[in-house]
Amino acid sequence: MTPDMVNQRWQIEDQQKVRIAEVCTEPSTSAQQKHDKIDQIHADTDRSIAHLIPGKELAAFNKCQADLEQRNPKPAGQKQLGPCGGFIPPDSGSTDVAAAPEHRHNATPANR
């Protein structure tokens, strides 16, 4: 990946964070609607990144990121925050937005 591709990817990811924050602050939107909108934002982001970075390069980058996370795991017991704040409970079977699994860019779209 070229440095320009990396910078553009960061910009796309920053835009994603802004869009998710906007969804989280919509007072008239239900938790399920927020969840659906956030899922759509993630899909749009993944498509934008896939359009920007060729498949082989993106796969290699994602593998490198996954290897880094495996070598440097989060400390045990560290709680993850949901996309709209709040801790993700251990039983993530809930449909509440705060209980949605953490989105990771190092997963390929087929693995979601």
N, C-alpha and C positions, 0 to 999 in steps of 0.2 A: 504494500500500500504506500502510496506517495504521501508526503507530509500534508499536501493539500486535501487528499481524501480523508485523512485523519481529522483535520480541522473541520471539514464539512460534516463528517460523521458527528463530531462533538456538537456542532451547531444544530444538527437534526435532533440529537438527544436533548440539548438544552431547550429547543422548541417543544419537545415532547413533555418535559417537566413543566413548562409554563402552561401548556394546554391541560395537563392533568390537574395542576393547581387551580385553574379556572373552573374545571368540572367540580372539583372538591368544594368550591365555595358557592356553588349554585344552590341557594336555599330551597328552591321549589322542585328540585330533582330528587327522586327517591334513591335509596341505596342501590337498588337493582339497575335503575337507569344510569347512575354514576358508574357502576361496574361495567355495564354494556358500553358506555361512552369511552371509558378507559381502555377496555379491550380493543375498541376500534382505533384509538390513538396508538396503541402498541402495534397493531397490524399496519397502520399507515406508516409508522416509523420504520418497521421492518422492511416494508416495500421500498421506502425511500433509500434506506441503506443498501438494500439489495440492488437497486437501480444504480447507485453511486459506485459500489465496489464490486468487481467481478467475483463470481461465485467461489472460485478456487482461493482467491486472496482472502475473502471473507471467512471461508471455512478454516483456513490456516490461522487467521487472527482469532477466531472464536476458540479454536483448539488451544492456542497459546494462553488466552484469557482463562479458560477452564483449568489448564495446568497450573497457572499462577494461583487460582483460588484453591486448588487442591493442595498445593504446597503451603499456602498461607490461609488456613481455614479461620473462620470467625471463632472467637473464644466460646467454649461451651457455656450455654445458658444465656448467651446474648440474644435479646429479643429483637425480632424484626418488626419494623413499622410497616403498616399497610400504606397504599398509595395516597390515602387521604388522612394519614396520621393514625394514631392508635396502634396498640400492639396486636400482632397477629397471634391469636390463641393457639395452643398446641393442637386442638381439634379444629382443623381448618375446613370442616365440612359445611360451615355456615355459608350463606350466600351474601352476607354482609360485606360491603366494600372493604372495610378494615380487615376482613379475614381473607381477602383475596391473596393468592400466592404472589410472592415478590417476582417482579418482572426482571429477567436477566437478558441482556443483549448477547450473551455468549451462547445462547441456545439457538439452534437453527429453527426456522419456522416449522419444519416438519416434526420437530420434537416437542411441540407445544400441544 
